[in-house]
Amino acid sequence: MRTTVTTSSTSPGASVPTLEDLLEAGVAGRGVLVRSDLNVPLDGDRITDPGRIIASVPTLKALAEAGAKVVVTAHLGRPKGEPDPAFSLAPVAARLAEELGRNVQLASDVVGQDALARSEGLTDGDVLLLENVRFDPRETSKDDAEREALARALVELVGDDGAFVSDGFGVVHRKQASVYDVAKLLPHYAGRLVAAEVEVLRTLTEDPERPYAVVLGGSKVSDKLAVIEALAPKVDTLVIGGGMFYTFLAAQGLEVGNSLCEESMIDTCRELLDRFADVIHLPVDVTVADAFAADADSKVVAANAIPEGWMGLDIGPDSVARFATILTGARTVFWNGPMGVFEFPRFSAGTRGVAEAIAQATGKGGFSVVGGGDSAAAVRQLGLPDSGFSHISTGGGASLEYLEGKTLPGLEVLTDGA
């Protein structure tokens, strides 16, 4: 069946073929190239959050069970365009096999001799994972011809009657060979994960139930400026925390001690506070530390009383209570970015408190979206159940760009006539 996938929040809906269309047409014996997002955090060889692997399973399982010869391409981290053992997909292949309940071969290269030999030996239902696609510098090249050359080599692995399934939502905002260029060379389809992610974002942008609250955290205002400007006129409440809060504090002429502060963004924050004074809500107290360390001395102070030489590493309990009152009454919530350094238990209370308030809103029938990245990692690291939220996105950057109204190349190329 065809579905309507909106490739940006400002463009009209466009018809995009989906995995269901491909399965209906039949895939038994055919090679299918799948771009998945398997970019999971690692501690050595240990996967600390398998969320993206788990999210990739429904599409891969459906294809394998339908008899496709599945070739998966994905990246891990930011290798510098050459093989690097630290970024090998070997741990991912092992976990993916466990989640799929079937063997997953790992090629030792991207499109080289081993990848070609293994792809030629696939039988119906087999799954082959190519080594980290970013080991090949052509993947992220700005040169169209270089990217196309890699794309053609990837297409060769699935043969003339092959198909392409785009299921890596976390990379659809990138114009890269395995995301964009391959879709121009093969019959292309949106995988189940991509279709689900876009449907959720459409809910946030087209007609969200109100009150609509957005929670933004993270370290830099510059990273979130475009989404602040895009969403502030459309939401009822915009809660700001995390390291980016201290630039807003400085914009009010207050001292921030040794806290994170983007000097170049102070005037912009001042202007945002003037324009959206009735929407933006800032912390009223913070947990400060005398050093950036898990065991640093800490104390709670008013937001306007950060001592010299100290740094804010979390929002304080009064801020959590204030934000919880707002969030538990919301009918729609989008959250992107932690409230503090949640990786340190001493400074995780703010993020936990906000997450629990969002979960309460969800429990009362609200619609909540955790916007990927560090927010999704925080939910799992803090031991909060995924079921407490309506949707946990796999793509932080892609989600933000969609909400900003940008056209995402990896979605646009899937539309009819692309």
N, C-alpha and C positions, 0 to 999 in steps of 0.2 A: 504494500500500500504506500502511496505517496503521502508525505506529510508536509506541513508548512513549517519551515525553519526560517526564522528571522535572522538574517546575517548580521544585523546591527540593530540597536534599539531605535534607529531613526529610519531605517529602510523598510519598505513594505515586505510582507511575507513573500517568500519565494519557494517554489516547489523543489524539494530535495529528495532524491531516492534514498531509501533507508535500507538497513540490513534486512528487514522483512521482505522488501522487494527482491533483494538478491536471493534470499532463501527460497522464495516462491518460484523464482526462475530456475533454481537448481544449482547446487554447487558441487555435487558429488564428482570427484575426479578432477575438479578445477583447482588451479592455484589461486589463492586469495592472499594478497598482501594487506596486512593490517598495521596501521600506525597506532600503537598504544602509547599511553603515558605510564611508564614504569619507573619514573624518576623518584625513587624512594630514598629517605635518609638512611645512611649507614653509619654504624660504629664499628670500624674495621670491616669484617665480613658479615656483621650482624645487622639485619634490617630492623630499625627501631620503630618504624610505622609502615605496615604493609598496605595501608589504605588504598593506594593507587593500584597495586597489584590486584587486590580483591575486586576493585571496581572494574577492572579490565576483563574479568572472568566471564561475565554473561555473554559478551559478543564472541570471544574466542571459543567458549564451550559450544555455543550454538553452531558455529561454523564447523568445528571438529566433528560434532555429533552428526552433522548433515553430510559428512564425507568430504569436506574440502581439504586441500593440502595447504595448511595455514603457515604463512611466513610472516613473522612478527618483526617489526622494526621499532626501535625505541632508543632513548638516550638516557644517560645517567650523569648528573653533574655537568661540569664545564671543562672537559679535557680540551687541550689546545690543538685540536685538529690532527691528532696522532694517537696511536695506541698508548694507553697508560693503564697498567694493571690495577691501579687504585680505583679506576672507574669501570672496571669490567662488569658486565651483566651476569657473571657467573652466580653470585648469590641470588639474583633476581630469578634466573632460570630455575634454580632449585625450589624457590618458594612458589613460583608460578606452577610448576609441575605438581606441587603439593595441593595447591588450590584447585587446579583443573582435574586432579585425579588421574593424570596420564603423563607419560614421558614427554619432556620438552627438550629437544636437542638444542645445543648452543653452538653456533658457528664461531670459529676462532677469528673471523674477520667480518667485514661489512658486506662487501660484494665481490670478494676475492675468490680464490680457488676453492677454499673450504666451503664457503657459502654456496657457491655454484654446485659443487659436488653433492652437498647435502640436500639442496633443493631438488636436484634431479632424482635423488633417491627416495623422495617422499612418497608415501602411499596414502590412500584415502584416510582422513582423520588424523594424520600426523601433524605435529606442531614443531616448527623450527623458529628459534629466536636468533636473530642476527646479532652480532656483537655491536656494542655501542655505536650508533650511527654517527655520533659526533667525533668518532675517531677518524672520520673522513672529512677533510676540510671543506669539501664541496657542499656538505649538508647546510652550512650556515653562510655560504659565500654570497656576496652581494652581486656577483656576476651571474646573470641569468643562464648563460651557456654552461657554466661550470655546474650549477645546480641541476640543469636539465640532463647533463651527462651522467650524474649520479642517479638521477631519477630513472633514466633509461636502463642503467645497470640493475637497479632494483626491480624494474618491470621484467627484465630478462629472467629473474628468479621464479616468476610465476607463469611465464609462457604467454603465448599469443591470445589464449582464451581466458586469461586471468582477469581479476577484478581487484579494486582497491576499496578498503573500508577504513574510513577515518574515525578512529575511536579514542584519540588522544586529546581530550578537550584542553588539557593544560598547555598545549602547543598550537592551538588553532589560530592564535594571534600572531604566529610567526610565519613569514614567507620563506619556508625552508624546503629543501628537496623532498624529504619524506612526508611532508605535510601538504605542500602546495603543488609542486611540480609533477609528482606522480599522479595526482588527480587529473591532470591535463592529458595524461597518456593512457589511462585505463578507464573503463566504466567504473564510476565511483558512487559510494554510498556512505551515509552517515551511520555509524555504529550506535548501539543502544545507549552507551554512555554519553556520547555527544548529543544525541537527540534528547535525552533526559535532562542534561545540563541546560540546553537551550530553552527547553520548555519551562524550567524553573526560572531562568532569567527573564523570560517573557512575562511571567507572572509578576515579577518585581517591577518591570518597566511599563507594562501596558495598563493594568488596572488593579493595583494592589489594594487589598482591604485596609482600611484605616481604623485606628492610628497606625502610621507607618514610621518605624524608627530604624535608623542606620547607626551602627556602632563602628567607628574606625579607630584603629590603633596602629602599632608599628613604630618604627624609629624616625622616619622622615616625612615631613609635610610635602616635600617635593614629589615623593612617590604617590601621594594621595590627592594632590592638588586638583587634578582634572576630575576625579570622581567627586570630590567635595563640591566643586563648582557645578557639576552636572546634577547631583542629587539634592543639594541644599534647597533649591527652589521647589522641589517635588515632594519632600518628606515633611512629616510633622515634627520630628526630633532628630537631631544629629549629635550623637554622643562622641566626644573625642577624648582618647586616652593614650597610653603608651608614651614612647619617647617623643613623638611628635607634639604632644601637649605642651612641652616646655618652651617651644618656639612661640606658641600662642600666649603662654604666660609672659614671655619676654616682650611680646607685642603690646601687652598691657602696662609695660614699664616696670615689671616686677623682677626681682632677682631670681635666678635659677641655679645659682651655685655652680657646681661642676656637671650639671645635668646636660643631656644632649640638647643642642640648640643649633638650628640652621640660621646663622646670621643673615644670610642672603634672602631668607623667606620671612623675616620679621615684618616688613612693610606689607607683604601679601597677607599675612595672618591678621594684621591690624585691619586691613580692608575687608577681609572675610568676616571678622567679628562685627564690623560696622554694618555690612550688608545683611548678615543673617543673625542678628542679635536675638531674634525671637525663636530661632531654631537650634542654634549651637549650644550645647551644654558641656561645660568643662568640669574637671575634678575640683573639689573644694579642699581636699587634703591629700597628702602624698606620703608614701613610705620612702624615707631617704636613707642612704647608706654613706659611710665614709670611704668606701672603695667599691669597685665593681668586682665583687667576689661573693660566693655563696655564703661565706661565714663572716661577712662584713658586719660591723656594728650598725644597727639600724634603729630608727625611731619614726613615729608618725608626727608630722607637722602640718600646719595649715598651708595651703598652696601658696599663700602670699608671705610665707615665713621660712623659706628654705635657707638653712644656714650656709654661710660661706664655706667652701671646701667640701660640701656634701652634694650628693647627686640623687635625684629622684629615680627610683627603680620600680615603683609600683604606685597605683592609686591607693588612697587610704580607705578605711572602713566607712567613713561618712559619705565618701563619694560612691562607694559600692551601694550603700543604702539608698542614696539619692537616685542613682541610675536604675536600681532594681525597681523602684516605684514606677519609673517611667516605662521600663521594658516589660514588666509583668502585665501591664495594661495594654500593650501593643497587640495589634492583630497581624501585623507583618513586620518582621525584623530581618535585616541583613547585617551580618557581622564580619568584618575583615580586619584582623590585626589584634594582637594581645594588648592587654592593659599595662603590662609590665614585663619584667624579666622572669617569665613563668618557669624557665628552665631551672631557676634557683628556688627551692621550696619556700624559702623565707619571703620571696617576692612574687608568689603565685596567687595570693589571696584575691587580688583585684580581678585577675583574669577568671579565676574560678567563680567569684561572686557574680560577675557579669554573665558568664556562661550559664550558671544555674538560674539566673533571672530569665534568660532567654528560653531555657528549657521549661520554666514554669509557664511562660506565655504559650509555648507550644502545647503543653499539657492542657491548657484551657481552650484549645482550639485554634491558636494562632498559627501562622505560617512563618517558619524561620529557616534562614539559609546561612550556613557558615561558609564564608567565601574562600575556602582553600588555604594553602600555605601554612603559615605559623598558627593560624586560628584552628585549623583542622588538627595540626600536631598537638596543640594545647589541649583540645578536647580529649584526645587519646592519652596523652601523657598524664593528665590530671585524673584519669580513670573515669571520666564521664561517659555515659552510654551514648552511642550514636543515635539511638532511638529517641533521645531527648530533643532532637532537632529534625525538622522536616526534610532537610537536605544538607549534606556536607559535600561541598564542591571539591573537585580534584584540581581545579585550575584557578589559583588566586589572580595571577596577572590577566588571564583571559577573561575571567569574570569581571574584573574592574574595567577592562577596556570595553567590554560589551555594555556595561552600565554607563560608561562615559559616552556611548553613542557611536563608537568607532566601528568601522567595518572590519571584520576579522578575515584575513586572507584565506585561512584554512576552511572557513565556512562558505565564504563567497564562491570559492572555486567548485564547490559541490552543487551549486544551483544549476538548473537547466540552462543550457546555452553557454556555460562557463568554458 
